């Protein structure tokens, strides 16, 4: 509880369906799942397995859209024309929406992945392509152009923080090749999650990081011990 007696609430999300982690174990811990839609990882079968597990666990589903770049896991920026990127985003949302509906749930939000996530923090054209390709879904991300433009047209925006990543002085995530960019101590990550929780709607534990499940469990335990109620987006 907060000092005024109001229950504090936060979401815990992770990237799933990327074929690099234990999806079932993460679904037992997180409250929202960012599901890879096939462009950087995943397949229709994997999406269905994650959606089925999410329904069983009461976990919210989000579309984790990416550049069409499986060889680089969506982590290399690509200069995709506006119209093509908009249609690629719409296609990814559409595919996951069909899979989710068959599993008895629905896509509740959208989060860009990897290089696209960072590109739309500053790139006006690509931000609009993601925004328009995503229909009316709420947008999950860090402060930047995408969320600013979403707010300008009346869309719901959801702020997230990354307890398992290092931040630079500019408030952005450190590049993965920089010292301190990727944290691997569960206790450190858990403390960072509690510090972030009061400023964001959701904290994210990267599903493709070694020890992701242990990190997520430590984060959840720490948040609950700090008085937070965990609930999906």
TIVO-590323 format. One record per residue (C-alpha): x, y, z; residue in three letters; residue number from 1. Coordinates in nm, 2 decimals, decimal comma. Example, Ala and Ser with C-alpha at 12.3 -4.5 7.8 and 13.67 -1.06 7.14 Angstrom:
BEGIN
x / y / z / residuo / num
1,23 / -0,45 / 0,78 / ALA / 1
1,37 / -0,11 / 0,71 / SER / 2
This chain:
BEGIN
x / y / z / residuo / num
0,00 / 0,00 / 0,00 / UNK / 1
0,11 / 0,36 / -0,06 / UNK / 2
0,11 / 0,61 / 0,22 / UNK / 3
-0,24 / 0,72 / 0,14 / UNK / 4
-0,37 / 0,36 / 0,16 / UNK / 5
-0,42 / 0,31 / -0,21 / UNK / 6
-0,30 / -0,02 / -0,36 / UNK / 7
0,00 / 0,05 / -0,59 / UNK / 8
-0,02 / -0,14 / -0,92 / UNK / 9
0,24 / -0,23 / -1,18 / UNK / 10
0,28 / -0,47 / -1,47 / UNK / 11
0,57 / -0,71 / -1,53 / UNK / 12
0,63 / -0,79 / -1,89 / UNK / 13
0,87 / -1,01 / -2,09 / UNK / 14
0,94 / -1,10 / -2,45 / UNK / 15
0,81 / -1,45 / -2,53 / UNK / 16
0,77 / -1,67 / -2,83 / UNK / 17
1,13 / -1,59 / -2,95 / UNK / 18
1,25 / -1,95 / -2,93 / UNK / 19
1,53 / -1,86 / -2,69 / UNK / 20
1,38 / -1,89 / -2,34 / UNK / 21
1,14 / -2,10 / -2,13 / UNK / 22
0,81 / -1,95 / -2,22 / UNK / 23
0,61 / -2,16 / -1,99 / UNK / 24
0,82 / -2,07 / -1,69 / UNK / 25
0,81 / -1,70 / -1,77 / UNK / 26
0,43 / -1,72 / -1,81 / UNK / 27
0,41 / -1,84 / -1,45 / UNK / 28
0,57 / -1,52 / -1,33 / UNK / 29
0,49 / -1,22 / -1,56 / UNK / 30
0,16 / -1,05 / -1,60 / UNK / 31
0,20 / -0,94 / -1,97 / UNK / 32
0,37 / -1,12 / -2,26 / UNK / 33
0,51 / -0,94 / -2,56 / UNK / 34
0,47 / -1,21 / -2,82 / UNK / 35
0,70 / -1,22 / -3,12 / UNK / 36
0,49 / -1,21 / -3,44 / UNK / 37
0,72 / -1,40 / -3,68 / UNK / 38
0,93 / -1,12 / -3,82 / UNK / 39
1,23 / -1,14 / -3,59 / UNK / 40
1,14 / -1,48 / -3,43 / UNK / 41
0,85 / -1,71 / -3,37 / UNK / 42
0,59 / -1,89 / -3,57 / UNK / 43
0,21 / -1,94 / -3,57 / UNK / 44
0,25 / -2,25 / -3,37 / UNK / 45
0,47 / -2,08 / -3,11 / UNK / 46
0,24 / -1,79 / -3,09 / UNK / 47
-0,05 / -2,02 / -3,02 / UNK / 48
0,14 / -2,21 / -2,75 / UNK / 49
0,22 / -1,87 / -2,58 / UNK / 50
-0,14 / -1,75 / -2,61 / UNK / 51
-0,28 / -2,08 / -2,47 / UNK / 52
-0,04 / -2,05 / -2,18 / UNK / 53
-0,13 / -1,69 / -2,13 / UNK / 54
-0,50 / -1,77 / -2,11 / UNK / 55
-0,44 / -2,04 / -1,86 / UNK / 56
-0,23 / -1,81 / -1,64 / UNK / 57
-0,44 / -1,49 / -1,69 / UNK / 58
-0,15 / -1,31 / -1,86 / UNK / 59
-0,22 / -1,02 / -2,10 / UNK / 60
-0,10 / -1,05 / -2,46 / UNK / 61
0,08 / -0,78 / -2,65 / UNK / 62
0,21 / -0,77 / -3,01 / UNK / 63
0,59 / -0,75 / -3,02 / UNK / 64
0,64 / -0,61 / -3,38 / UNK / 65
0,97 / -0,59 / -3,55 / UNK / 66
1,16 / -0,54 / -3,87 / UNK / 67
1,14 / -0,84 / -4,10 / UNK / 68
1,50 / -0,95 / -4,01 / UNK / 69
1,52 / -1,29 / -3,85 / UNK / 70
1,90 / -1,33 / -3,92 / UNK / 71
1,97 / -1,03 / -3,70 / UNK / 72
1,69 / -1,10 / -3,45 / UNK / 73
1,54 / -0,76 / -3,54 / UNK / 74
1,83 / -0,58 / -3,37 / UNK / 75
1,97 / -0,40 / -3,68 / UNK / 76
1,80 / -0,08 / -3,79 / UNK / 77
1,65 / -0,11 / -4,14 / UNK / 78
1,54 / 0,18 / -4,37 / UNK / 79
1,19 / 0,05 / -4,46 / UNK / 80
0,97 / 0,28 / -4,66 / UNK / 81
0,68 / 0,42 / -4,46 / UNK / 82
0,40 / 0,24 / -4,65 / UNK / 83
0,58 / -0,10 / -4,62 / UNK / 84
0,66 / -0,07 / -4,25 / UNK / 85
0,30 / 0,03 / -4,18 / UNK / 86
0,17 / -0,28 / -4,36 / UNK / 87
0,43 / -0,50 / -4,19 / UNK / 88
0,32 / -0,38 / -3,85 / UNK / 89
-0,05 / -0,43 / -3,95 / UNK / 90
0,03 / -0,78 / -4,07 / UNK / 91
0,21 / -0,88 / -3,75 / UNK / 92
-0,08 / -0,74 / -3,54 / UNK / 93
-0,33 / -0,92 / -3,76 / UNK / 94
-0,16 / -1,26 / -3,74 / UNK / 95
-0,12 / -1,25 / -3,37 / UNK / 96
-0,48 / -1,12 / -3,33 / UNK / 97
-0,61 / -1,43 / -3,52 / UNK / 98
-0,40 / -1,66 / -3,31 / UNK / 99
-0,50 / -1,49 / -2,98 / UNK / 100
-0,87 / -1,51 / -3,08 / UNK / 101
-0,85 / -1,88 / -3,15 / UNK / 102
-0,69 / -1,92 / -2,80 / UNK / 103
-0,98 / -1,73 / -2,64 / UNK / 104
-0,80 / -1,40 / -2,57 / UNK / 105
-0,70 / -1,08 / -2,75 / UNK / 106
-0,41 / -0,85 / -2,82 / UNK / 107
-0,42 / -0,57 / -2,56 / UNK / 108
-0,12 / -0,35 / -2,66 / UNK / 109
0,17 / -0,32 / -2,90 / UNK / 110
0,54 / -0,29 / -2,83 / UNK / 111
0,81 / -0,26 / -3,09 / UNK / 112
1,11 / -0,49 / -3,07 / UNK / 113
1,48 / -0,43 / -3,08 / UNK / 114
1,61 / -0,18 / -3,34 / UNK / 115
1,26 / -0,07 / -3,43 / UNK / 116
1,19 / 0,01 / -3,06 / UNK / 117
1,49 / 0,24 / -3,05 / UNK / 118
1,44 / 0,38 / -3,40 / UNK / 119
1,09 / 0,51 / -3,32 / UNK / 120
1,21 / 0,70 / -3,02 / UNK / 121
1,34 / 0,96 / -3,26 / UNK / 122
1,23 / 0,88 / -3,62 / UNK / 123
0,92 / 1,06 / -3,71 / UNK / 124
0,83 / 0,87 / -4,02 / UNK / 125
0,88 / 0,52 / -3,88 / UNK / 126
0,70 / 0,62 / -3,56 / UNK / 127
0,39 / 0,72 / -3,76 / UNK / 128
0,42 / 0,39 / -3,96 / UNK / 129
0,41 / 0,19 / -3,64 / UNK / 130
0,13 / 0,40 / -3,50 / UNK / 131
-0,09 / 0,37 / -3,80 / UNK / 132
-0,02 / 0,01 / -3,86 / UNK / 133
-0,11 / -0,08 / -3,50 / UNK / 134
-0,48 / 0,01 / -3,53 / UNK / 135
-0,62 / 0,14 / -3,20 / UNK / 136
-0,39 / -0,06 / -2,97 / UNK / 137
-0,22 / 0,11 / -2,67 / UNK / 138
0,15 / 0,16 / -2,72 / UNK / 139
0,41 / 0,04 / -2,47 / UNK / 140
0,75 / 0,19 / -2,47 / UNK / 141
0,99 / 0,46 / -2,34 / UNK / 142
0,94 / 0,83 / -2,38 / UNK / 143
1,01 / 0,95 / -2,73 / UNK / 144
0,85 / 1,04 / -3,07 / UNK / 145
0,62 / 0,73 / -3,09 / UNK / 146
0,45 / 0,79 / -2,76 / UNK / 147
0,44 / 1,16 / -2,82 / UNK / 148
0,26 / 1,11 / -3,15 / UNK / 149
0,03 / 0,85 / -3,00 / UNK / 150
-0,08 / 1,10 / -2,73 / UNK / 151
-0,13 / 1,37 / -2,99 / UNK / 152
-0,40 / 1,15 / -3,16 / UNK / 153
-0,56 / 1,03 / -2,84 / UNK / 154
-0,40 / 0,69 / -2,82 / UNK / 155
-0,33 / 0,53 / -2,49 / UNK / 156
0,04 / 0,51 / -2,40 / UNK / 157
0,21 / 0,29 / -2,14 / UNK / 158
0,55 / 0,37 / -2,00 / UNK / 159
0,80 / 0,09 / -1,93 / UNK / 160
1,13 / 0,06 / -1,76 / UNK / 161
1,41 / -0,20 / -1,78 / UNK / 162
1,56 / -0,32 / -1,45 / UNK / 163
1,79 / -0,56 / -1,62 / UNK / 164
1,95 / -0,29 / -1,84 / UNK / 165
2,18 / 0,00 / -1,78 / UNK / 166
2,08 / 0,36 / -1,86 / UNK / 167
2,29 / 0,64 / -1,99 / UNK / 168
2,28 / 1,00 / -1,87 / UNK / 169
2,03 / 1,08 / -2,15 / UNK / 170
1,78 / 0,84 / -2,00 / UNK / 171
1,81 / 0,59 / -2,29 / UNK / 172
1,93 / 0,23 / -2,26 / UNK / 173
2,31 / 0,18 / -2,30 / UNK / 174
2,40 / 0,00 / -2,62 / UNK / 175
2,44 / -0,37 / -2,55 / UNK / 176
2,82 / -0,36 / -2,63 / UNK / 177
2,88 / -0,10 / -2,36 / UNK / 178
3,00 / -0,20 / -2,01 / UNK / 179
2,71 / -0,22 / -1,77 / UNK / 180
2,45 / -0,24 / -2,04 / UNK / 181
2,31 / -0,58 / -1,95 / UNK / 182
2,28 / -0,67 / -1,59 / UNK / 183
2,29 / -1,03 / -1,47 / UNK / 184
2,26 / -1,01 / -1,09 / UNK / 185
1,90 / -1,09 / -0,98 / UNK / 186
1,93 / -0,89 / -0,66 / UNK / 187
2,05 / -0,58 / -0,84 / UNK / 188
1,78 / -0,63 / -1,11 / UNK / 189
1,51 / -0,67 / -0,84 / UNK / 190
1,61 / -0,35 / -0,66 / UNK / 191
1,61 / -0,16 / -0,99 / UNK / 192
1,26 / -0,28 / -1,06 / UNK / 193
1,13 / -0,14 / -0,73 / UNK / 194
1,30 / 0,19 / -0,80 / UNK / 195
1,14 / 0,20 / -1,15 / UNK / 196
0,79 / 0,08 / -1,05 / UNK / 197
0,67 / 0,41 / -0,91 / UNK / 198
0,75 / 0,59 / -1,24 / UNK / 199
0,62 / 0,35 / -1,51 / UNK / 200
0,32 / 0,13 / -1,59 / UNK / 201
0,53 / -0,18 / -1,66 / UNK / 202
0,88 / -0,32 / -1,59 / UNK / 203
1,03 / -0,54 / -1,85 / UNK / 204
1,26 / -0,84 / -1,80 / UNK / 205
1,43 / -0,95 / -2,12 / UNK / 206
1,32 / -1,30 / -2,20 / UNK / 207
1,63 / -1,37 / -2,42 / UNK / 208
1,88 / -1,29 / -2,13 / UNK / 209
2,04 / -1,59 / -1,96 / UNK / 210
1,88 / -1,63 / -1,62 / UNK / 211
1,56 / -1,45 / -1,74 / UNK / 212
1,32 / -1,67 / -1,54 / UNK / 213
1,52 / -1,63 / -1,22 / UNK / 214
1,54 / -1,25 / -1,28 / UNK / 215
1,17 / -1,23 / -1,34 / UNK / 216
1,09 / -1,43 / -1,02 / UNK / 217
1,33 / -1,20 / -0,82 / UNK / 218
1,16 / -0,89 / -0,96 / UNK / 219
0,81 / -1,02 / -0,89 / UNK / 220
0,90 / -1,11 / -0,53 / UNK / 221
1,06 / -0,77 / -0,47 / UNK / 222
0,77 / -0,58 / -0,62 / UNK / 223
0,52 / -0,77 / -0,41 / UNK / 224
0,73 / -0,72 / -0,10 / UNK / 225
0,74 / -0,35 / -0,17 / UNK / 226
0,36 / -0,34 / -0,17 / UNK / 227
0,28 / -0,35 / -0,54 / UNK / 228
-0,01 / -0,54 / -0,69 / UNK / 229
0,10 / -0,70 / -1,02 / UNK / 230
-0,16 / -0,69 / -1,29 / UNK / 231
-0,15 / -0,72 / -1,67 / UNK / 232
-0,18 / -0,44 / -1,92 / UNK / 233
